[in-house]
Amino acid sequence: MAEQADHLARIRRADTEAKTARLLATLDALIAAGQAPVISVLARRAGVSRRFIYDHPELRAEIARRTSQLADRQTGAIAASFRTTTASLRADLENAKAASRRLQAELAALRRRLGELTGQQVLAETGHIHPGTAGSARTAELEQQLFDAREALAQRDEELEAARQINRELMARLNKEA
């Protein structure tokens, strides 16, 4: 009778080992596919009962460990893509700022030239100051300096607002992740 009990125990151990092997193979396949292992799905695909999994704490611990590893890998991949995206956006922003500065400098030069020509024409027509006199040149120079200072101030205000907006977005993203 003891011999029969030993035989049944060996059969039961072999069955448990086979189920465990199937379960671990199914777990490996799910992890390799990037799917989070859910107990019910894992049990169904491995051909075991959920009770089998719940009755073996070492299997539940292995499932939890591998689920955590998968989550860490996916989080790392997502974070890496955000870093790339953030770096790309910053590079695009810097390129746009540089193009904007070039266009603003060109626009300022064209406005200055137009202002000089219009001013000389108006002054010549009114007869107050003749073009080419020292007074008209100094006035034009001071007006141009004032215009350039206002343009530079407006540009810095825009850059400051853009930096503040980026800061708000980054802080919002950090708060969402936390």
MDTraj code that builds the backbone (N, CA, C; nanometers):
import mdtraj as md
import numpy as np

residues = "MET ALA GLU GLN ALA ASP HIS LEU ALA ARG ILE ARG ARG ALA ASP THR GLU ALA LYS THR ALA ARG LEU LEU ALA THR LEU ASP ALA LEU ILE ALA ALA GLY GLN ALA PRO VAL ILE SER VAL LEU ALA ARG ARG ALA GLY VAL SER ARG ARG PHE ILE TYR ASP HIS PRO GLU LEU ARG ALA GLU ILE ALA ARG ARG THR SER GLN LEU ALA ASP ARG GLN THR GLY ALA ILE ALA ALA SER PHE ARG THR THR THR ALA SER LEU ARG ALA ASP LEU GLU ASN ALA LYS ALA ALA SER ARG ARG LEU GLN ALA GLU LEU ALA ALA LEU ARG ARG ARG LEU GLY GLU LEU THR GLY GLN GLN VAL LEU ALA GLU THR GLY HIS ILE HIS PRO GLY THR ALA GLY SER ALA ARG THR ALA GLU LEU GLU GLN GLN LEU PHE ASP ALA ARG GLU ALA LEU ALA GLN ARG ASP GLU GLU LEU GLU ALA ALA ARG GLN ILE ASN ARG GLU LEU MET ALA ARG LEU ASN LYS GLU ALA".split()
xyz = np.array([
    [0.0816, -0.1184, 0.0000],
    [0.0000, 0.0000, 0.0000],
    [0.0872, 0.1265, 0.0000],
    [0.1970, 0.1237, 0.0737],
    [0.2878, 0.2383, 0.0762],
    [0.3485, 0.2597, -0.0618],
    [0.3691, 0.1478, -0.1310],
    [0.4253, 0.1554, -0.2647],
    [0.3291, 0.2254, -0.3612],
    [0.2036, 0.1999, -0.3466],
    [0.1019, 0.2627, -0.4314],
    [0.0929, 0.4131, -0.4012],
    [0.1043, 0.4505, -0.2742],
    [0.1004, 0.5909, -0.2350],
    [0.2214, 0.6659, -0.2913],
    [0.3382, 0.5994, -0.2875],
    [0.4586, 0.6617, -0.3452],
    [0.4427, 0.6812, -0.4954],
    [0.3852, 0.5828, -0.5615],
    [0.3623, 0.5913, -0.7051],
    [0.2691, 0.7090, -0.7381],
    [0.1605, 0.7248, -0.6617],
    [0.0673, 0.8355, -0.6831],
    [0.1344, 0.9707, -0.6566],
    [0.2200, 0.9755, -0.5546],
    [0.2905, 1.0999, -0.5229],
    [0.3858, 1.1382, -0.6364],
    [0.4545, 1.0381, -0.6961],
    [0.5445, 1.0641, -0.8080],
    [0.4665, 1.1146, -0.9294],
    [0.3509, 1.0538, -0.9537],
    [0.2679, 1.0974, -1.0663],
    [0.2218, 1.2413, -1.0440],
    [0.1802, 1.2718, -0.9214],
    [0.1344, 1.4070, -0.8905],
    [0.2482, 1.5082, -0.9050],
    [0.3703, 1.4728, -0.8578],
    [0.4852, 1.5620, -0.8725],
    [0.5187, 1.5855, -1.0196],
    [0.5135, 1.4809, -1.0984],
    [0.5423, 1.4925, -1.2414],
    [0.4377, 1.5817, -1.3088],
    [0.3109, 1.5659, -1.2711],
    [0.2049, 1.6498, -1.3265],
    [0.2273, 1.7966, -1.2879],
    [0.2624, 1.8201, -1.1625],
    [0.2882, 1.9569, -1.1150],
    [0.4076, 2.0174, -1.1891],
    [0.5123, 1.9396, -1.2093],
    [0.6304, 1.9885, -1.2803],
    [0.5968, 2.0209, -1.4260],
    [0.5152, 1.9374, -1.4895],
    [0.4758, 1.9624, -1.6283],
    [0.3915, 2.0895, -1.6375],
    [0.2971, 2.1065, -1.5451],
    [0.2142, 2.2270, -1.5455],
    [0.2996, 2.3513, -1.5200],
    [0.3928, 2.3383, -1.4273],
    [0.4816, 2.4509, -1.3960],
    [0.5651, 2.4878, -1.5188],
    [0.6167, 2.3872, -1.5869],
    [0.6972, 2.4137, -1.7070],
    [0.6135, 2.4826, -1.8143],
    [0.4894, 2.4350, -1.8364],
    [0.4014, 2.4977, -1.9351],
    [0.3701, 2.6419, -1.8960],
    [0.3438, 2.6617, -1.7680],
    [0.3113, 2.7950, -1.7188],
    [0.4287, 2.8910, -1.7392],
    [0.5504, 2.8465, -1.7055],
    [0.6679, 2.9325, -1.7212],
    [0.6973, 2.9595, -1.8692],
    [0.6749, 2.8601, -1.9551],
    [0.6945, 2.8815, -2.0991],
    [0.5933, 2.9837, -2.1514],
    [0.4693, 2.9733, -2.1061],
    [0.3657, 3.0696, -2.1462],
    [0.4001, 3.2088, -2.0937],
    [0.4491, 3.2150, -1.9705],
    [0.4902, 3.3434, -1.9117],
    [0.6025, 3.4051, -1.9944],
    [0.7001, 3.3232, -2.0326],
    [0.8104, 3.3730, -2.1165],
    [0.7579, 3.4281, -2.2490],
    [0.6621, 3.3562, -2.3093],
    [0.6073, 3.3997, -2.4378],
    [0.5334, 3.5329, -2.4241],
    [0.4557, 3.5481, -2.3178],
    [0.3830, 3.6742, -2.2959],
    [0.4796, 3.7897, -2.2739],
    [0.5810, 3.7666, -2.1925],
    [0.6798, 3.8719, -2.1634],
    [0.7542, 3.9091, -2.2921],
    [0.7924, 3.8081, -2.3714],
    [0.8638, 3.8352, -2.4962],
    [0.7774, 3.9174, -2.5923],
    [0.6454, 3.8948, -2.5869],
    [0.5541, 3.9704, -2.6733],
    [0.5246, 4.1089, -2.6170],
    [0.5733, 4.1369, -2.4962],
    [0.5508, 4.2685, -2.4359],
    [0.4148, 4.2825, -2.3713],
    [0.3488, 4.1695, -2.3461],
    [0.2165, 4.1721, -2.2839],
    [0.2306, 4.1475, -2.1340],
    [0.1552, 4.2224, -2.0574],
    [0.1561, 4.2025, -1.9125],
    [0.0822, 4.0729, -1.8808],
    [0.1448, 3.9825, -1.8036],
    [0.0795, 3.8546, -1.7733],
    [-0.0310, 3.8710, -1.6689],
    [-0.1520, 3.8412, -1.7101],
    [-0.2674, 3.8414, -1.6209],
    [-0.2928, 3.6959, -1.5853],
    [-0.3222, 3.6675, -1.4585],
    [-0.3360, 3.5301, -1.4094],
    [-0.4356, 3.4498, -1.4937],
    [-0.5515, 3.5054, -1.5219],
    [-0.6531, 3.4294, -1.5956],
    [-0.6064, 3.3972, -1.7373],
    [-0.5429, 3.4923, -1.8044],
    [-0.4927, 3.4688, -1.9407],
    [-0.3792, 3.3683, -1.9372],
    [-0.2909, 3.3838, -1.8427],
    [-0.1768, 3.2945, -1.8277],
    [-0.2238, 3.1511, -1.8029],
    [-0.3196, 3.1335, -1.7129],
    [-0.3721, 3.0003, -1.6815],
    [-0.4393, 2.9382, -1.8042],
    [-0.5186, 3.0155, -1.8744],
    [-0.5902, 2.9635, -1.9910],
    [-0.4914, 2.9205, -2.0997],
    [-0.3913, 3.0030, -2.1281],
    [-0.2958, 2.9691, -2.2341],
    [-0.2044, 2.8531, -2.1957],
    [-0.1755, 2.8384, -2.0673],
    [-0.0883, 2.7293, -2.0228],
    [-0.1666, 2.5999, -2.0027],
    [-0.2985, 2.6096, -2.0011],
    [-0.3813, 2.4902, -1.9825],
    [-0.3829, 2.4426, -1.8386],
    [-0.3741, 2.5374, -1.7452],
    [-0.3826, 2.5031, -1.6028],
    [-0.4951, 2.5861, -1.5421],
    [-0.5324, 2.5483, -1.4210],
    [-0.6377, 2.6253, -1.3540],
    [-0.5758, 2.7445, -1.2813],
    [-0.6584, 2.8448, -1.2592],
    [-0.6108, 2.9593, -1.1807],
    [-0.5769, 2.9155, -1.0396],
    [-0.6510, 2.8194, -0.9894],
    [-0.6258, 2.7680, -0.8544],
    [-0.4846, 2.7112, -0.8450],
    [-0.4389, 2.6432, -0.9517],
    [-0.3030, 2.5894, -0.9533],
    [-0.2021, 2.7010, -0.9291],
    [-0.2234, 2.8149, -0.9973],
    [-0.1309, 2.9282, -0.9813],
    [-0.1405, 2.9850, -0.8402],
    [-0.2618, 3.0008, -0.7908],
    [-0.2790, 3.0588, -0.6577],
    [-0.2317, 2.9652, -0.5466],
    [-0.2335, 2.8343, -0.5735],
    [-0.1859, 2.7376, -0.4733],
    [-0.0339, 2.7287, -0.4678],
    [0.0349, 2.7890, -0.5641],
    [0.1817, 2.7847, -0.5671],
    [0.2372, 2.9268, -0.5560],
    [0.2672, 2.9709, -0.4342],
    [0.3139, 3.1086, -0.4142],
    [0.4442, 3.1395, -0.4892],
    [0.5278, 3.0385, -0.5112],
    [0.6522, 3.0637, -0.5847],
    [0.6227, 3.1016, -0.7300],
    [0.5162, 3.0433, -0.7874],
    [0.4772, 3.0807, -0.9237],
    [0.4213, 3.2226, -0.9265],
    [0.3377, 3.2571, -0.8289],
    [0.2836, 3.3936, -0.8231],
    [0.3963, 3.4949, -0.8056],
    [0.4958, 3.4593, -0.7232],
    [0.6089, 3.5501, -0.7018],
    [0.6876, 3.5694, -0.8317],
    [0.7063, 3.4616, -0.9084],
    [0.7779, 3.4712, -1.0355],
    [0.6993, 3.5563, -1.1354],
    [0.5685, 3.5387, -1.1389],
    [0.4843, 3.6197, -1.2277],
    [0.4946, 3.7667, -1.1895],
    [0.4884, 3.7960, -1.0617],
    [0.4978, 3.9346, -1.0151],
    [0.6346, 3.9942, -1.0482],
    [0.7401, 3.9149, -1.0303],
    [0.8757, 3.9633, -1.0587],
    [0.8905, 3.9972, -1.2073],
    [0.8440, 3.9078, -1.2921],
    [0.8575, 3.9309, -1.4361],
    [0.7659, 4.0439, -1.4838],
    [0.6511, 4.0577, -1.4228],
    [0.5623, 4.1701, -1.4563],
    [0.6306, 4.3017, -1.4216],
    [0.6959, 4.3039, -1.3080],
    [0.7682, 4.4245, -1.2663],
    [0.8824, 4.4554, -1.3624],
    [0.9553, 4.3530, -1.4055],
    [1.0644, 4.3743, -1.5006],
    [1.0116, 4.4285, -1.6333],
    [0.8996, 4.3724, -1.6790],
    [0.8395, 4.4198, -1.8033],
    [0.7978, 4.5663, -1.7908],
    [0.7357, 4.5998, -1.6787],
    [0.6932, 4.7382, -1.6568],
    [0.8136, 4.8316, -1.6545],
    [0.9222, 4.7889, -1.5910],
    [1.0437, 4.8716, -1.5867],
    [1.1006, 4.8933, -1.7270],
    [1.1035, 4.7866, -1.8084],
    [1.1543, 4.8005, -1.9453],
    [1.0668, 4.8946, -2.0266],
    [0.9350, 4.8785, -2.0144],
    [0.8445, 4.9639, -2.0906],
    [0.8545, 5.1091, -2.0445],
    [0.8675, 5.1299, -1.9148],
    [0.8823, 5.2655, -1.8621],
    [1.0119, 5.3280, -1.9132],
    [1.1191, 5.2488, -1.9155],
    [1.2468, 5.2986, -1.9666],
    [1.2380, 5.3367, -2.1133],
    [1.1678, 5.2546, -2.1910],
    [1.1524, 5.2841, -2.3341],
    [1.0700, 5.4106, -2.3549],
    [0.9653, 5.4255, -2.2773],
    [0.8813, 5.5450, -2.2885],
    [0.9604, 5.6686, -2.2475],
    [1.0338, 5.6572, -2.1381],
    [1.1139, 5.7714, -2.0923],
    [1.2190, 5.8089, -2.1965],
    [1.2808, 5.7081, -2.2589],
    [1.3814, 5.7366, -2.3620],
    [1.3174, 5.8079, -2.4805],
    [1.1979, 5.7669, -2.5181],
    [1.1333, 5.8333, -2.6310],
    [1.0955, 5.9764, -2.5954],
    [1.0568, 6.0018, -2.4695],
    [1.0274, 6.1385, -2.4281],
    [1.1528, 6.2241, -2.4301],
    [1.2656, 6.1664, -2.3861],
    [1.3895, 6.2424, -2.3883],
    [1.4248, 6.2795, -2.5313],
    [1.4101, 6.1864, -2.6220],
    [1.4394, 6.2143, -2.7615],
    [1.3456, 6.3222, -2.8133],
    [1.2194, 6.3086, -2.7813],
    [1.1210, 6.4057, -2.8256],
    [1.1501, 6.5424, -2.7653],
    [1.1834, 6.5466, -2.6390],
    [1.2147, 6.6730, -2.5732],
    [1.3376, 6.7367, -2.6364],
    [1.4405, 6.6563, -2.6603],
    [1.5626, 6.7092, -2.7224],
    [1.5324, 6.7600, -2.8630],
    [1.4511, 6.6862, -2.9356],
    [1.4146, 6.7272, -3.0706],
    [1.3375, 6.8586, -3.0681],
    [1.2436, 6.8688, -2.9749],
    [1.1656, 6.9918, -2.9649],
    [1.2531, 7.1105, -2.9276],
    [1.3478, 7.0877, -2.8386],
    [1.4372, 7.1975, -2.8003],
    [1.5236, 7.2414, -2.9182],
    [1.5726, 7.1459, -2.9965],
    [1.6529, 7.1803, -3.1142],
    [1.5677, 7.2582, -3.2144],
    [1.4449, 7.2124, -3.2350],
    [1.3549, 7.2846, -3.3263],
    [1.3293, 7.4259, -3.2761],
    [1.3104, 7.4399, -3.1451],
    [1.2867, 7.5716, -3.0871],
    [1.4072, 7.6629, -3.1086],
    [1.5268, 7.6112, -3.0858],
    [1.6475, 7.6920, -3.1052],
    [1.6627, 7.7323, -3.2515],
    [1.6341, 7.6405, -3.3432],
    [1.6419, 7.6738, -3.4859],
    [1.5399, 7.7807, -3.5225],
    [1.4192, 7.7689, -3.4695],
    [1.3154, 7.8688, -3.4974],
    [1.3540, 8.0044, -3.4398],
    [1.4134, 8.0034, -3.3204],
    [1.4572, 8.1298, -3.2602],
    [1.5658, 8.1958, -3.3451],
    [1.6600, 8.1150, -3.3938],
    [1.7686, 8.1701, -3.4758],
    [1.7123, 8.2290, -3.6055],
    [1.6206, 8.1578, -3.6692],
    [1.5591, 8.2090, -3.7925],
    [1.4812, 8.3369, -3.7635],
    [1.4114, 8.3383, -3.6507],
    [1.3348, 8.4573, -3.6128],
    [1.4277, 8.5769, -3.5903],
    [1.5396, 8.5534, -3.5249],
    [1.6346, 8.6632, -3.5014],
    [1.6896, 8.7173, -3.6333],
    [1.7219, 8.6265, -3.7258],
    [1.7726, 8.6717, -3.8565],
    [1.6679, 8.7554, -3.9291],
    [1.5440, 8.7078, -3.9287],
    [1.4373, 8.7822, -3.9960],
    [1.4104, 8.9154, -3.9274],
    [1.4165, 8.9184, -3.7960],
    [1.3948, 9.0434, -3.7235],
    [1.5063, 9.1437, -3.7526],
    [1.6295, 9.0956, -3.7624],
    [1.7403, 9.1856, -3.7943],
    [1.7242, 9.2429, -3.9357],
    [1.6843, 9.1571, -4.0287],
    [1.6616, 9.2035, -4.1653],
    [1.5466, 9.3038, -4.1710],
    [1.4398, 9.2744, -4.0997],
    [1.3259, 9.3650, -4.0960],
    [1.3649, 9.4988, -4.0337],
    [1.4429, 9.4941, -3.9263],
    [1.4863, 9.6182, -3.8616],
    [1.5716, 9.7016, -3.9569],
    [1.6596, 9.6356, -4.0326],
    [1.7440, 9.7089, -4.1281],
    [1.6588, 9.7727, -4.2372],
    [1.5600, 9.6976, -4.2872],
    [1.4722, 9.7531, -4.3900],
    [1.3883, 9.8685, -4.3359],
    [1.3391, 9.8570, -4.2156],
    [1.2611, 9.9654, -4.1552],
    [1.3478, 10.0891, -4.1341],
    [1.4697, 10.0641, -4.0889],
    [1.5613, 10.1770, -4.0663],
    [1.5874, 10.2507, -4.1977],
    [1.6138, 10.1765, -4.3016],
    [1.6408, 10.2389, -4.4313],
    [1.5183, 10.3135, -4.4837],
    [1.3998, 10.2518, -4.4703],
    [1.2760, 10.3166, -4.5130],
    [1.2521, 10.4437, -4.4314],
    [1.2762, 10.4355, -4.3015],
    [1.2587, 10.5530, -4.2163],
    [1.3527, 10.6661, -4.2540],
    [1.4765, 10.6306, -4.2840],
    [1.5731, 10.7326, -4.3240],
    [1.5295, 10.8016, -4.4545],
    [1.4918, 10.7201, -4.5510],
    [1.4523, 10.7777, -4.6800],
    [1.3259, 10.8611, -4.6671],
    [1.2282, 10.8122, -4.5945],
    [1.1034, 10.8871, -4.5762],
    [1.1297, 11.0155, -4.4976],
    [1.2095, 11.0058, -4.3934],
    [1.2422, 11.1239, -4.3132],
    [1.3134, 11.2295, -4.3934],
    [1.4097, 11.1878, -4.4743],
    [1.4815, 11.2844, -4.5581],
    [1.3874, 11.3501, -4.6584],
    [1.2975, 11.2698, -4.7125],
    [1.2036, 11.3245, -4.8106],
    [1.1100, 11.4253, -4.7444],
    [1.0561, 11.3937, -4.6277],
    [0.9647, 11.4842, -4.5577],
    [1.0364, 11.6119, -4.5177],
    [1.1540, 11.5994, -4.4624],
    [1.2286, 11.7168, -4.4206],
    [1.2668, 11.8043, -4.5396],
    [1.2988, 11.7424, -4.6497],
    [1.3334, 11.8198, -4.7691],
    [1.2114, 11.8939, -4.8212],
    [1.0943, 11.8299, -4.8145],
    [0.9718, 11.8935, -4.8631],
    [0.9288, 12.0087, -4.7734],
    [0.9467, 11.9951, -4.6434],
    [0.9043, 12.1009, -4.5525],
    [1.0063, 12.2133, -4.5446],
    [1.1270, 12.1834, -4.5795],
    [1.2303, 12.2856, -4.5808],
    [1.2876, 12.3158, -4.4437],
    [1.2530, 12.2384, -4.3419],
    [1.3060, 12.2646, -4.2080],
    [1.4532, 12.2293, -4.1973],
    [1.4841, 12.1090, -4.2351],
    [1.6234, 12.0645, -4.2281],
    [1.6567, 12.0026, -4.3620],
    [1.7663, 12.0400, -4.4116],
    [1.8062, 11.9849, -4.5404],
    [1.8722, 11.8493, -4.5200],
    [1.8448, 11.7567, -4.6110],
    [1.9098, 11.6260, -4.6007],
    [2.0602, 11.6423, -4.6018],
    [2.1256, 11.5649, -4.5183],
    [2.2705, 11.5695, -4.5149],
    [2.3247, 11.6607, -4.4073],
    [2.2419, 11.7420, -4.3386],
    [2.2933, 11.8279, -4.2323],
    [2.3171, 11.7446, -4.1079],
    [2.3974, 11.7980, -4.0185],
    [2.4335, 11.7252, -3.8968],
    [2.3116, 11.7000, -3.8084],
    [2.2184, 11.7925, -3.8026],
    [2.0997, 11.7765, -3.7179],
    [2.0127, 11.6615, -3.7626],
    [1.9925, 11.6481, -3.8927],
    [1.9065, 11.5404, -3.9410],
    [1.9732, 11.4042, -3.9211],
    [2.1027, 11.3994, -3.9367],
    [2.1753, 11.2738, -3.9188],
    [2.1689, 11.2293, -3.7727],
    [2.1876, 11.3230, -3.6797],
    [2.1840, 11.2901, -3.5357],
    [2.0441, 11.2480, -3.4951],
    [1.9430, 11.3171, -3.5457],
    [1.8042, 11.2817, -3.5140],
    [1.7723, 11.1423, -3.5653],
    [1.8121, 11.1152, -3.6862],
    [1.7867, 10.9832, -3.7451],
    [1.8602, 10.8750, -3.6664],
    [1.9818, 10.9058, -3.6244],
    [2.0598, 10.8093, -3.5477],
    [1.9933, 10.7796, -3.4133],
    [1.9485, 10.8826, -3.3448],
    [1.8820, 10.8632, -3.2154],
    [1.7497, 10.7886, -3.2306],
    [1.6744, 10.8212, -3.3351],
    [1.5485, 10.7508, -3.3600],
    [1.5742, 10.6033, -3.3898],
    [1.6799, 10.5783, -3.4629],
    [1.7131, 10.4394, -3.4950],
    [1.7554, 10.3636, -3.3698],
    [1.8321, 10.4255, -3.2825],
    [1.8727, 10.3608, -3.1579],
    [1.7511, 10.3294, -3.0714],
    [1.6589, 10.4240, -3.0658],
    [1.5358, 10.4022, -2.9910],
    [1.4562, 10.2859, -3.0507],
    [1.4447, 10.2837, -3.1812],
    [1.3722, 10.1750, -3.2486],
    [1.4400, 10.0406, -3.2222],
    [1.5726, 10.0346, -3.2340],
    [1.6468, 9.9107, -3.2104],
    [1.6298, 9.8631, -3.0662],
    [1.6336, 9.9560, -2.9718],
    [1.6163, 9.9199, -2.8312],
    [1.4768, 9.8610, -2.8067],
    [1.3753, 9.9218, -2.8672],
    [1.2380, 9.8693, -2.8517],
    [1.2253, 9.7312, -2.9138],
    [1.2863, 9.7115, -3.0309],
    [1.2815, 9.5808, -3.0968],
    [1.3515, 9.4743, -3.0129],
    [1.4679, 9.5081, -2.9584],
    [1.5415, 9.4135, -2.8741],
    [1.4610, 9.3783, -2.7492],
    [1.3967, 9.4765, -2.6892],
    [1.3133, 9.4527, -2.5716],
    [1.1960, 9.3617, -2.6059],
    [1.1317, 9.3859, -2.7179],
    [1.0190, 9.3011, -2.7596],
    [1.0663, 9.1585, -2.7854],
    [1.1819, 9.1436, -2.8459],
    [1.2362, 9.0100, -2.8739],
    [1.2659, 8.9369, -2.7435],
    [1.3262, 9.0045, -2.6490],
    [1.3578, 8.9407, -2.5204],
    [1.2306, 8.9033, -2.4449],
    [1.1288, 8.9856, -2.4556],
    [1.0000, 8.9529, -2.3926],
    [0.9423, 8.8250, -2.4519],
    [0.9514, 8.8109, -2.5843],
    [0.9005, 8.6900, -2.6506],
    [0.9795, 8.5676, -2.6084],
    [1.1121, 8.5799, -2.6018],
    [1.1962, 8.4677, -2.5605],
    [1.1674, 8.4288, -2.4158],
    [1.1490, 8.5265, -2.3306],
    [1.1181, 8.4991, -2.1901],
    [0.9852, 8.4275, -2.1780],
    [0.8857, 8.4692, -2.2530],
    [0.7545, 8.4032, -2.2482],
    [0.7639, 8.2604, -2.3007],
    [0.8435, 8.2392, -2.4068],
    [0.8624, 8.1035, -2.4599],
    [0.9311, 8.0145, -2.3563],
    [1.0325, 8.0673, -2.2883],
    [1.1013, 7.9902, -2.1843],
    [1.0058, 7.9576, -2.0695],
    [0.9228, 8.0525, -2.0324],
    [0.8247, 8.0274, -1.9256],
    [0.7257, 7.9192, -1.9676],
    [0.6830, 7.9210, -2.0933],
    [0.5879, 7.8206, -2.1427],
    [0.6514, 7.6816, -2.1402],
    [0.7759, 7.6710, -2.1852],
    [0.8460, 7.5423, -2.1819],
    [0.8587, 7.4941, -2.0386],
    [0.8929, 7.5835, -1.9489],
    [0.9058, 7.5479, -1.8082],
    [0.7737, 7.4965, -1.7528],
    [0.6628, 7.5640, -1.7871],
    [0.5310, 7.5187, -1.7398],
    [0.5000, 7.3793, -1.7921],
    [0.5306, 7.3549, -1.9200],
    [0.5018, 7.2237, -1.9791],
    [0.5862, 7.1145, -1.9150],
    [0.7141, 7.1411, -1.8933],
    [0.8010, 7.0419, -1.8301],
    [0.7571, 7.0131, -1.6871],
    [0.7185, 7.1157, -1.6149],
    [0.6718, 7.0951, -1.4773],
    [0.5416, 7.0145, -1.4764],
    [0.4532, 7.0419, -1.5708],
    [0.3282, 6.9668, -1.5789],
    [0.3567, 6.8208, -1.6089],
    [0.4503, 6.7941, -1.7006],
    [0.4865, 6.6557, -1.7331],
    [0.5478, 6.5867, -1.6124],
    [0.6371, 6.6533, -1.5409],
    [0.6970, 6.5947, -1.4217],
    [0.5926, 6.5651, -1.3149],
    [0.4963, 6.6552, -1.2995],
    [0.3912, 6.6333, -1.2006],
    [0.3028, 6.5155, -1.2382],
    [0.2801, 6.4949, -1.3681],
    [0.1995, 6.3809, -1.4118],
    [0.2728, 6.2510, -1.3841],
    [0.4051, 6.2486, -1.4039],
    [0.4830, 6.1270, -1.3847],
    [0.4968, 6.0928, -1.2356],
    [0.4944, 6.1937, -1.1510],
    [0.5170, 6.1695, -1.0082],
    [0.3968, 6.1074, -0.9421],
])
top = md.Topology()
chain = top.add_chain()
for i, resn in enumerate(residues, 1):
    res = top.add_residue(resn, chain, resSeq=i)
    for name in ("N", "CA", "C"):
        top.add_atom(name, md.element.get_by_symbol(name[0]), res)
traj = md.Trajectory(xyz[None], top)
